[in-house]
Amino acid sequence: MRRVLATLAIAAALAAGAARAEDLAAGISRDKIEITSSFTGTDVVVFGAIELESGEALPATEMRDVVVVIRSDKPYLVTVRKKDQVGPIWMNRDQRRFAGVPGYYFLSSTRPLKDIASAEVLEQFEIGLDRIALGPAPGAIGGPREFREAILRTKMTQDLYSQHEGAVSFLSGSLFRTTVALPPNVPAGHLKVLVYAFADGQVTSSSTMTLFIDKTGIERGLSEFAHHWPLFYGLAAVLLSALAGFLASLAFRERH
Amino acid sequence: MQIYLPIAEMPVNIFLIIGLGAAVGFLSGMFGVGGGFILTPFLMFWGIPPAVAVATQSTQIVASSVSGVLTHWRKGNVDFKMGGVLLGGGLVGSVLGIQLFNALKAAGQADLFISLSYVIFLGSIGGLMFWESLQAVRHGGSSVGSARREPGGHYWVHGWPLKMRFHRSKLYISAIPPALLGVLIGLLAVVMGIGGGFILVPAMIYLLRMPTAIVVGTSLFQIIFVAAFSTLLHAITNQSVDAILAVLLILGGVFGAQFGVRYGERLRSDWLRLCLAALVLMICLRLGVDLVLPPTDPFNLIVEGLE
């Protein structure tokens, strides 16, 4: 629902800004990252230019703010449990289930978000860590904010969520760039790269790209084997383990 | 040097994991314990997702117990008949265990139950064993098996029907106590996610009165099957066995186990029991402290999967 609203809002904003219609042309230094056995994270540069639809540069009086959001396409279901003290023992007491939890969320902006647009506008586009639309899972009830905050806090310590206000820089009046340090544990799959230009607290133009994180070589082969033929994968794991144990005892017998 | 784990979806330090495998393999070969109760928390400490840690450590246990059993077997230190009876009971126990585990999971208290049963089992077994072996060490190293088993001596386990002769263990006892022990181990193996060696080893020494040397090999024999079953179950239901992580752990584990067996032999059996008791008590203490100390973050996340 919120996605639809966001799309409508962009359309409305673009219609309203028709007088000064502009284009946001954005690019990404690599649109496919291959995870190999030596993958330890990588840097990606998101860049772009804002110009008038006519192709002319923006007038020098027109200032824009840029926000870059990178998030995983598919949301996860997550259960948050809270420990409380019962007698001398800490045990799980309260729990909440959440839907719509992105596996990865990165945000970079020219200035602090609160200076760029109002909370309502940011909310529409899910811009900002504290505005990710985490909702109760189907059939679950909502709960205190602390459960939601626990998700953000945990994901931040794992480097999966991050927010860098002021990290988008303008090279000239209309050219901007920002560097994204993808962590080594970034989930494989498609990431959405969303770029928004703001003026006077409204989105004036936007652009969407896809960044594909793909396992290759042996990593991909093993992962597909594990998921498509789980029984054989399990049997192979057991047999190889037993074989390794057997070989080790042989190797040691000869030396003894 | 880092290597990327395809199932855990994160890189780890190769040497760290091999070293960890070797250390756990050493304990496994020496004491006849699987080592899963040490390995899993360590892997999780380094950020491996719990499901992957639990599933993958069982492959390492298969490898190091096979490695250890073969070495013990060549020395005539495995009682396959006793192992078979234990295993038969173990199968029954694991079927019961799956039902108990599902009931606990539905109540959201599986973790607490696991920790509490660890503390209770480890504490009582470790405590008794520590006391007994300390006495034995003080009185000049008589082993339980030889010192207390006078010819024709009878204990409560000896009065039961269905008597069987276990040549290797030099026992002529009812098959019921080892089978019941097997049921208990199978049940705990499923519920607690362990091979059960640290319970099985003391039980064989003190309840069945088997010679310490035979106990270690026989326990490892039993653990191979429990761990293999567990690996298969995890691979099928969660697809969480990480082959690369397994290879690294096994590489360290199989060699560690070989050194463990050899070092264990040189140790007097009362000292061996004392060391195992100390290890069990340390783990018990750690888990107990974790239950009582306020957690650094009272919240914990369980990612259930894609929507």
Interface residues (C-beta under 8 A of the other chain):
Chain A: I35 T36 S37 S38 F39 T40 K74 P75 Y76 L77 V78 T79 V80 R81 K82 K83 D84 Q85 P88 I89 W90 M91 N92 Q95 R97 A99 G100 V101 E146 F147 A150 I151 R153 T154 Q158 P184 N185 P187 A188 K215 I218 E219 R220 L222 S223 A226 H227 P230 L231 Y233 G234 L235 A237 V238 L240 S241 A242 A244 G245 F246 L247 A248 S249 L250 F252 R253
Chain B: Q2 I3 Y4 P6 I7 E9 M10 P11 G47 T59 Q60 V62 A63 S64 S65 V66 S67 G68 V69 L70 T71 R74 G108 Q109 D111 L112 I224 A228 T231 L232 L233 H234 A235 I236 T237 Q239 V241 A243 I244 A246 I250 L251 V254 F255 A257 Q258 L291 V292 L293 P294 P295 D297 P298 F299 N300 L301 I302 V303 E304 G305 L306 E307
